[in-house]
Amino acid sequence: MNEPEEFRASWAQTWHNYAKPFIVTNVLVALLCFVIGYIIAGYPGMVLMPVLVVAGITWLQRIASRGHGLRLSPTGVEFLRRDGVVVRMRWPDIQGVVVINRRSGTVIAPWGAGRAAAQAGVDMFADANTGPGVTGVGEILSPAQVDKQRQAGPAWVALADPQTVNMSLSMIDRGWPAGRIGDWFRRYRPDLLP
């Protein structure tokens, strides 16, 4: 675990983060396309239009999920956003593992030692497209700052003002505390995970 390791969302993760929360919307869109396809082109349009539109929506959802990444190194955690921005925290600056709302990036519940008492609430949050992530003090690097860091080499250089950041690691892997990502946390911050 001395070499940096990078993680990307899997197909199952794409389903959970990008398709499952919008399944009702996708069904409504398919039904609407079914009717419009019949009006425009009869029976062939009735079949083809919903298939093409839902396939296009699914493809876009997959592209959206594959754009994010996570890089872990002995220095810390870097969340790689699809727009080229990097959010990073050094291991000592991580304050805790919390339940984070994926859409807004806000902390909505504690996670960790006291989570057994609120397990029902955590399950509800998980169904609402949220999950465990980390909070702490870190940097948000613009694409230009990311290029400067790349030129400087692997040692992190302070390029942005420190600020409170939240990383929704469940976007990459919903079960990260029990998997390979969790292994990194148990090695460098064993106080954060059981």
N, C-alpha and C positions, 0 to 999 in steps of 0.2 A: 504493500500500500504506500510505497514511497513515490511511485509514479502517478501523475494525475489520471483520473478515470472519468470518462464522460458517459452520460446516460441520456437516452431519448425515450419518448413515450412509445409504448407498444400498441399493437392494434387493439388489444383489449382495453387499454387505457383510453384510446381514442373513442371507443364505444361508450365508456363510462363518462368521460368528460364532455364529449361533443355531440354524440348521437342520442344517447339515452335521455338527457334532459330536454331534448327537443323532439321527442318521438311524437307527442300529441300534435305539435306544429307541423311536423313532416306528414303525418297522416292527413291533417286538414288540407295541406298543400296538395297532396296526392289526390284527394277527393275533388278539390277544386279543378285541378288539371284534368281529371277524369271527365268532368262535365264540360269544361272548355274544349278539350280534345274531341269530344263527341260532337259538339256544336260545329267546330271548325272542319273536322275531317272524318266524321262518322266513327265506325267501329275501330279502324286502324289507329286513328288519332286518340281514341278513348283509351287504348292500351299503351301506345308509344309515349304520349306526352307525359303521363305521370311517371313512367319508368325513367325517361330521360331527365326530368326535373329532379326527382328524388336522387338519382344517381349523381347528378351534378352537385346537389347540396351535400351529399355524403362525401364526394371527392373534395369539395372545399373544406369541409369539416376535418378531413384527414390532413390536408395541407396545413390547416391552422394548428393542429396538434403536433405535427412533426417539426414545426418551426422552433419550438422551445427545447432547451437542453439544460443539463446540469453537469457541472464539472467539479469534482472533488479532488483536492490535493492536500498535502501535508500543511499547506498554508491556510486553507479554508474552503469555503463553499462559494461557487459562482453559479448564478442562475442566468442562463443565456437566453435572452428574449429574441423572438423572431425578427424584431426591428433593428437588431444589431446592438441594442443596449445590454450591458452586463450589470447585474446586481450582485454584489459580493460582500461576504463577511469573513473575517478571520475567525478561527475556531474559538479563541478566548472571548470574542465579542458577541457570540451567540448567547442570548439571555434565556431562551427556553424554547421548548416545543409546544406549539399551541394549535388549536383548530382555526383554520383560516378560511374565510369565504373567498373562493377562487375568483369570482368576478370582480369584487371590490378590493380584494387584497387586505381586508381588515380582519383583526383578531376577533373571534366571536365566542371562544370558550377556552378554558385551560385544558391542557393535555398532559399526561404524565402520571405521577404518583397518585394524585387525587382523582384521576379519571374514572375509577371504578364506581365511585358514588354517583357519577353523572353519565353512566354508560348509555342509558336510554336517550339522553339528550345528544350525546355524541353520535349515536346511530341515526338520529333524526337529521343532524347536520350533515352526516355522510350522504344520506339520501338527497339532501338539498344541494348536491354538487360542491361539497366542501371537504376538507380533510386536513390531516396533520401537516404542519409546516413549521418553519422556524422564524423567530423574531430576534432582533438584536440591533446593534449599531454597525452600519456598513457603508458602502459607497454605491452610488448609481453612476456608472460610467457611460458617457455618450459614445457613439461609434468612433468619433475622432479620438477620444481618450482611450478607447479599446485599442486602436491602432498604435497609440503611443506606448501603451503597456506591452503590446506585442513586440515592438521594437526594443523595448528595455529588457526583454528576456523573461524568464519564468518567475523571478523574484518580484513580488508585488510592490509597486510604487504608488504612493498616495497621490491620486490624481483628482479626487473630488472631495468635497466637504463631507465629513462623517454625518450620518443621519440615521434615524430609526427606519429600518426596513423589515418587511415581512416577505418571506419566500414560501409560496405554496408548492411544496415538494410533491403533493399528491397529484399535481398536473403531470408529473413524470412517472410516478409509480405510487398508486394508492396504498400499497402495502409496504412502503419504503422502510418503516421502522423495523420490520422483520426480515428485510432483504439485504442486498449488497450495499445499498445506501446506508442502511442502519448499521452495518458493520463498520463503515467509516466513522459514524458518530460514536459507536461504542469504543472505537480505538482512540479518537482524539477528544471526545467529550462524553465519557462514560456516565457522567452525572445527569445527562439529559434523557437517556433511555434506560428502561429496565434491563 
